Structures are given as structure tokens and as C-alpha cells.
Amino acid sequence: MPGVTSTSRSPRRSFLLVYTAILGALSIILSSIRVSFPLGNPNLGSTPVSVAGVTSPGIASFIVGLIKGLGVSLWTGQALLEMPAGIGDGIMALFTLWLSRRINAVVAVVVGQVSRYLFTSGMIALVLGTAVSVDMSLPGASLLFSKIISAAPWFSPVGLPPVLANIAMVWVAMIPAITASIVANAVLSGAVVAALKKFYPSIFRAK
């Protein structure tokens, strides 16, 4: 019966909205927490996005990444860095969701974190590299670009068009930082998902 179906779905939708908002808020808060690591001091902001990937439907898990990107952009004032990072993490969450339907959820979040080399770093490199190629006077773009590529002064792509060269320089320069972030968030995400599977397994059936 349509009425029964609509009524039964209402609590589910309400829970999903609250759950998405909570994970989004956690991703912003955890983005302010940095851990010491040999390759840098990564934050833990992508852990809630990974958790959303194995416990939420696709659109909700992606929205958590968008909330992270928007919230941290407003907080730090670095939209050229944080918005593409949030979008990339949202795509990572969708990939994690796809994986979780085929393999163990703990393994899915770890592999999903590794995919941030492509999705998160790639999105940042694409947006920032393109931005500085189109307009070096864009507020904050030139300074941010110079700061990031200073991590890999030895890398200078030859023979590539300027846009592709800038994108490649950003992506390569970010490898140490994103590696530190992936390791830290993969460990925490895996631990959180393992705990949820043990103490709250019904949340995985909510997808």
C-alpha cells in the first residue's frame, strides 16, 4: 500500500538526514585534528567520509564529502584546495560504497582511502593546476600553487602543455602529504568500521 510504504520510509529518511549531517560535521571537526607522521601532519577529516561510504546510500556518502569540502573551505578560506578535496573525497566514498557491496567493509575503506591518490589528489591538481594556468591573479591561487609545488622542486615536466604541466606538478608534489593522510585515515577508518561491524552491525544493512 502506498500510504504504508511512504510512512515506513519517513523515519528512515529522517535518520539518513541526521546521520549524514553528523558525519559531515565530524569530517569538518576532524579536519582540525592533525597527527604526527614522518611524511607530514595529516588531518583525519576523510575518516567520516569513508565510514559514510560503507554505511550510507551513494548520494548521502557523497554529500558527506561535499559538507567536508564546504565547511573546511569556509573555515580555512582555502576553497581552491578544500572544495576539490571534498569533492574528491565524495567520489572516494562512492567508490568505497561500490567496493563494500563486493568485498569486506574494512578492506573496502582501506582500498577506498588508497584511491584518494586518484580522486582527491587528482581533483585538487586538476582544479588548482587549471586555475593558475587560466589566471595567475586568481586570489590565493598563485601562492597556494607555489607552496604546494615547493615540496617537489626536482619535478619539472618537459614537453607537456602548460595546463597539463601545472596539474602534474601539483599531483606529484602532493604525494608525501596525501600518503601520510591515507595511512592515518585508513587505520582510523578500518578501526571504526571494524568496531561498527562488531557492535552495531545493523547500520550496514541500512544501505
VEXDODO-740576 format. One record per atom (N, C-alpha, C): residue in one letter; x, y, z. Coordinates in steps of 0.2 Angstrom, whole numbers, plus 2048, in hexadecimal, padded with zeros to 3 digits. Layout:
AXYZ...
! end
This chain:
M8047FA800M800800800M804806800P80380B7FCP8078117FBP808815802G802816805G80281980CG807816811V807810811V80B80C816V81280D814T81480C80ET81A80C80BT81D81380DS81981980BS81C81F80CS81D821814T81881E818T81981F81FT81F81C822S82081581FS826811822S82D814820R82D81881AR83381B818R83582181BS83082581ES83182B821S83682B827P83682682CP83B826831P84282482ER842820829R84881F826R84B825822R84782981FR84A82F81CR84C834821S849834827S84B83982CS85183782FF852830830F85882E833F85E82F82EL85D82E828L86282F823L864836823L86083B823L861842823L866844829V86384182FV867843835V86E83F835Y86E839833Y874835833Y87983982ET87783B828T87B83E823T87E845826A879849829A87C84F82DA88184E832I880849836I88584783BI88B845838L88B841833L89283F830L89584582DG89184982AG89484F827G89785482CA894855831A896859837A89D85683AL89D84F83AL8A384C83DL8A984D838S8A784C832S8AD84D82DS8B085482DI8AC85982FI8AE86082FI8B3860836I8B085E83BI8B385E842I8BA85A841L8BA85483FL8C085083EL8C5853839S8C3857835S8C885B830S8CC85F834S8CA86183AS8CE86683FS8D3862843I8D285B843I8D7857847I8DC854843R8E2856845R8E8853841R8EC84E845V8EF849842V8F3844845V8FA845843S8FF843847S906843845S90783D841F90B83E83BF90C839837F91383B833P917836831P91D83782EP91D83B828L91783A824L91783E81EL91384581EG911846824G90D84C825G90884C82BN90485082CN8FF850831N8F885082EP8F584A82CP8EF84A829P8E984B82EN8E384D82BN8DD84E82FN8D984782EL8D4847832L8D0840832L8C984282FG8C884782BG8C2849828G8BF844824S8C2840820S8BF83C81BS8BD83581ET8BE834825T8BC82E828T8B482D828P8B183382AP8A983282AP8A7831823V8AA83481EV8A8833817V8A982C815S8AE828817S8AF821816S8A981D819V8A881F820V8A381B823V89C81C820A89B82281DA89482381AA89481F814G89A81E811G89A81980BG89881280CV899810812V897809813V890808817T88E80E819T88780D81DT88281281AS883815815S87E81A812S87C81880BP87781A808P87581A801P87A81F7FEG87B81E7F7G8808217F3G87F8297F4I87982C7F3I8798337F3I87A8367FAA8788327FFA87A835806A881834807S88582F805S88C82F806S890834802F88D8367FCF89083B7F9F88F8427FCI8898437FFI888849802I88C84A808V88E84580CV893846811V89984980FG89C847809G8A284A806G8A1851804L89B853802L89A85A800L89985E806I89685B80BI89685F812I89D861814K8A185C814K8A885C816K8AB862812G8AB86280CG8AE866807G8AB86E809L8A586E809L8A287580AL8A4878811G8A3873816G8A487681DG8AB87881EV8B087481CV8B787581DV8B987B818S8B687C813S8B788280ES8B6888812L8B0888815L8AD88E819L8B288F81FW8B488A822W8B888B828W8BF88D826T8C288A821T8C988C820T8CA89281AG8C5893817G8C5898811G8C989580BQ8CA88F80BQ8CE88C805Q8C9887801A8C488B7FEA8C08877FAA8C38837F4L8C88867F1L8CB8837EBL8CF87C7EDL8D087B7F3L8D38757F6L8CE8717F9E8C98737FDE8C586F801E8BF86D7FDM8BC8717F9M8B686F7F5M8B88697F0P8BD8697ECP8BF8647E8P8C085D7EDA8C485F7F2A8C58597F7A8BF8567F9G8BA85A7FBG8B38577FDG8B08537F8I8B08567F2I8AD8537ECI8B084C7EBG8B784C7EBG8BB8467EAG8B98417EFD8B98437F5D8B783F7FBD8B083C7FAG8AC8407F7G8A583E7F6G8A58387F1I8A98397EBI8A98347E6I8AD82E7E9M8B282F7EEM8B58297F1M8AF8257F5A8AB8297F8A8A58257FCA8A18217F8L89F8247F2L89B8207EDL89F8197EBF8A681A7EAF8AA8147E8F8AA80F7EET8AA8127F4T8AA80E7FAT8A480A7FAL89E80D7F9L89880A7F9L8978057F4W89A8067EEW89A8017E9W89E7FB7EBL8A47FC7EEL8A87F77F0L8A57F37F6S8A17F67FBS89E7F3800S8997EE7FFR8967EF7F9R8917EA7F6R8947E47F3R89B7E47F3R89E7DE7F0R8A37DB7F4I8A67DF7F9I8AB7DC7FDI8AA7DE805N8AE7DC809N8AD7DD810N8AD7E5811A8A97E8816A8A97EF817A8AF7F2819V8B37EF81DV8B97F1820V8BE7F281AV8BF7ED816V8C37ED811V8C17F280CA8BA7F380BA8B87F8806A8BA7FF808V8BA80180FV8BC808811V8C3809810V8C7804811V8CE804810V8D0805809V8CD801805V8CE8027FDV8CB8097FBG8C680B7FEG8C38117FCG8C78177FEQ8CB816804Q8CF81C806Q8D581C801V8D88167FFV8DD8167FAV8DB81A7F3S8D48197F1S8D281C7EBS8D28247ECR8D48277F1R8D482E7F2R8DA8317EEY8DF82C7EDY8E482E7E8Y8E28317E1L8DC82D7DFL8D982F7D9L8D48347DAF8CF8337DEF8C98377DFF8CB83E7E2T8CE83E7E8T8CF8447ECT8D48487E9S8DA8457E9S8E08487E6S8DF84A7DFG8DC8467DBG8DA8477D4G8D684D7D3M8D084E7D8M8CC8537D7M8CF85A7D9I8D385A7DEI8D78607E1I8DC8627DBA8DF85D7D8A8E485F7D3A8E18627CDL8DB85F7CBL8D78617C5L8D58687C6V8D286A7CCV8CF8707CDV8D48767CEL8D98747D2L8DE8797D3L8E387A7CDG8E58757CAG8E98757C4G8E68797BFT8DF8787BET8DB87B7B9T8DB8837BBA8D98847C1A8D888B7C3A8DE88F7C2V8E488D7C4V8EA8917C3V8EC8927BCS8EA88D7B8S8EB88D7B1S8E78927ADV8E18937AFV8DC8987ACV8DD89F7AFD8DE89F7B5D8DF8A67B8D8E38A67BFM8E98A87BEM8EE8A87C4M8EC8AD7C9S8E88B27C7S8E68B77CCS8E08B57D0L8DD8AF7CFL8D88AC7D3L8DA8AD7DAP8D58B07DEP8D78B07E6P8DA8AA7E9G8E08AA7EBG8E28A47EFG8E589E7EBA8E389E7E4A8E58997E0A8ED8987DFS8F089E7DDS8F789E7DCS8FB89C7E2L8F989F7E8L8FD89D7EEL8FC8967F0L8F68937F0L8F488C7F1L8F88887EDF8F88897E6F8FB8857E1F9038857E3S90688B7E4S90D88B7E6S90F8877ECK90A8887F1K90C8847F7K90C87D7F6I90787A7F2I9068737F1I90C8707EDI90D8747E8I9138717E3I91A8717E6S91A8767EBS9218767EFS9238707F2A91E86B7F3A9208657F6A9238607F1A9238627EBA92685D7E6A92A8627E1P92F8667E3P93286A7DFP9368677D9W9378607DAW93B85C7D5W93785A7CFF93085B7D0F92C8587CBF92A85E7C6S92C85D7C0S92A8627BBS92985F7B4P92285E7B3P92085A7ADP92285E7A7V92585A7A2V92785D79CV92385B796G92185F791G91D85D78CG91685D78CL91385F792L90C85F793L909866792P903866790P90086D790P900870797P900877797P90087A79EP8FB8787A3V8F58777A1V8F08747A5V8F186E7A8L8F38697A4L8F58627A6L8FB8627AAA9008667A9A9068677ADA9048697B4N90086E7B4N8FE8717BBN8FA86B7BFI8F68687BCI8F28637BFI8F785D7C2A8FB85B7BDA9008567BFA9048587C5M90785E7C5M90B8617CAM9078617D1V9018637D1V8FD8637D7V8FC85B7DAW8FA8577D5W8F98507D7W8FF84D7DAV90584D7D7V90B84A7D9V90D84D7E0A90D8547E0A90F8577E7A90B8557EDM9048537EBM9008517F1M90184A7F3I9058467F0I90683F7F1I90883E7F9P90D8417FBP90E840803P909841807A906847806A90084980BA8FA84580AI8F8843804I8F283F803I8F4838806T8FA835805T8FC82F808T8FB82F810A8FD834813A8FD83481AA8F583481CS8F1838818S8EA83881AS8E7832818I8E882E813I8E5828812I8E7823817V8ED823819V8EF81E81EV8EB81F825A8EB825827A8E882782DA8E082682DN8DD828828N8D6827827N8D4820826A8D881C822A8D7815821A8D7811827V8DC81282CV8DC80F832V8D6811836L8D4817837L8CE81983BL8C8817838S8C7817831S8C181582ES8C080E82FG8C580A82EG8C580282FG8C3801836A8C680483BA8C4803842A8BD804843V8BA80A841V8B480C842V8AF80783FV8B0805839V8AB801835V8AB7FA838A8B17F883BA8B27F183EA8AE7F1844A8AE7F7848A8AA7F884EA8A37F884DL8A17FB848L89A7FC846L8977F5844K89B7F1840K8997EA83EK8987E6844K89C7E7849K89B7E384FK8957E5854F8957EC855F8907EE85AF88A7F1857Y88A7F3851Y8847F684EY8837F3846P8837ED845P8827EA83FP87C7EC83AS8777EE83ES8717F083AS8727F6836I8777FA837I878800834I87A7FF82CF87D7F982BF87F7F7825F87A7F5820R8747F2823R86E7F0820R86A7F681EA86C7FC821A86880281FA869805818K86E802815K86F80580EK86A802809
! end
